[in-house]
Amino acid sequence: MKTVILTGAGISAESGLATFRASDGLWENHAIEDVATPRGFAIDPDLVQRFYDQRRRDAAAAEPNAAHRALAEWQQVDAELVIIAQNVDDLHERAGATRVLHMHGRLNSALCLACGARTPWTGELIGRPACPACGRPRLRPDIVWFGEVPYHLPEIDHHVSAADLLVVIGTSGLVYPAAGLAALARAHGARTVLLNLDSRGDEEDFDEAHFGPASQVVPTWVAAHRG
Ligand code: OAD
């Protein structure tokens, strides 16, 4: 039985990290196009660097919650279970998960615009530090912005197409290609489950849907499913 989990901002909300669409299209008081597009970075790189430096600090200060832990524990006994994360925090890993595909990148990584190297990064980028690979001060957050191609797509397609069960947790289902993965899994015969705070108005597209905070719904559903 192959299980694939797709998570979004809702799974980290109770760890204190803001979701994207909770406040009128603003993310931590910024328009998404200002801080999550290549154009926003070209117009005001310092604003974007400061923004992600703060997100990196917030994520480092946050703790995994019961939903992250329930998935990590499940993964420890199911060698085939893969987590596809839209989130750029590392709370799945800090809960103990080991097979996580971060399709929108990671805060703890820097991407060099000069040489293309990716470097683990826990500090700030606002001071234009040198790239450890080429020495040039051209690092940006290793985050997939709108208009850029998500990471790991062939691997994600492979896992989702082969899944017997796809569980979608805490995501609005508005950003593609992540939003299309449930339909892809279903087209290949998988059972699909939605666990979200509230209705997204598309539960008929899932075989099963349960609503409530992830820290409650996820451990309860995982325990019942695993039996
Ligand atoms: P959104 O902010 O769009 O959606 C969060 C979802 O989580 C909503 O459906 C909420 O109802 C739900 N939610 C909120 N709190 C919850 C809780 N405590 N428990 C369970 N569910 C809860 O975030 P995403 O769908 O993750 O992309 O956004 C997708 C992508 O858009 C992000 O990865 C990011 C963003 O712009 C990039 O950065 C490229």
Boltz pocket constraint, residues with backbone or C-beta under 6 A from the ligand:
constraints:
  - pocket:
      binder: B
      contacts: [[A, 7], [A, 8], [A, 9], [A, 10], [A, 11], [A, 13], [A, 14], [A, 19], [A, 20], [A, 21], [A, 22], [A, 32], [A, 36], [A, 86], [A, 87], [A, 104], [A, 144], [A, 145], [A, 146], [A, 169], [A, 170], [A, 171], [A, 172], [A, 173], [A, 174], [A, 175], [A, 195], [A, 196], [A, 197], [A, 198], [A, 200], [A, 212], [A, 213], [A, 214], [A, 215]]
      max_distance: 6.0
